[in-house]
Amino acid sequence: MSLILFNKPFNVLCQFTDRSVPPRPTLAGFGLPPDVYAAGRLDHDSEGLLLLTDDGGLAHRLTDPRHKADKTYWVQVEGEPTPERLAQLRRGVVLKDGPTLPARIEQIDPPALWVRDPPVRFRKTVPDAWLAVTLREGRNRQVRRMTAAVGLPTLRLVRASMGPYQLGGLQPGQWRQVE
């Protein structure tokens, strides 16, 4: 059984092939071992911890909400995270595909991250803030949709941990095998 912790860079697909023309960067360009696949997904425009494995049971335990594997994201949002907005996120918000489960939300200092290429847009007249968002479900673009629903559009999203596994000091494109 293999378990790989990989720091997925911005604008890389969570798959090994792409049929787009021109093709976009994929996992195939990072020297990962053969026969592993992503346990869960990260959007093309999201960064951070991606777990890869050749063990279907482990992948299921890590991604199925019934197994309660927390996923924590560091999220840079545009706007002021007022106590009311944070309370909405903690309770759960109603999205087009139904209400979300309650989430753990904390406002945090900007994490020590690598420089993103291209950089996040910066506007002098609009404040931004960082949140730590912890979920137990994983709908398509859920964190981005949740923050937008309370008036805090996401500027940057980095998955910091998934279950007991943490990004740690891995830089974008780096990976390591876990015993």
Beta strands, then each sheet from edge to edge (+ up, - down):
strand 1: 3-8
strand 2: 37-38
strand 3: 47-53
strand 4: 71-78
strand 5: 94-95
strand 6: 98-99
strand 7: 104-108
strand 8: 128-135
strand 9: 154-162
strand 10: 165-166
strand 11: 175-178
sheet 1: 2+ 3- 1+ 11-
sheet 2: 2+ 3- 9- 4+ 8- 7+
sheet 3: 2+ 3- 9- 10+
sheet 4: 5+ 6-
end
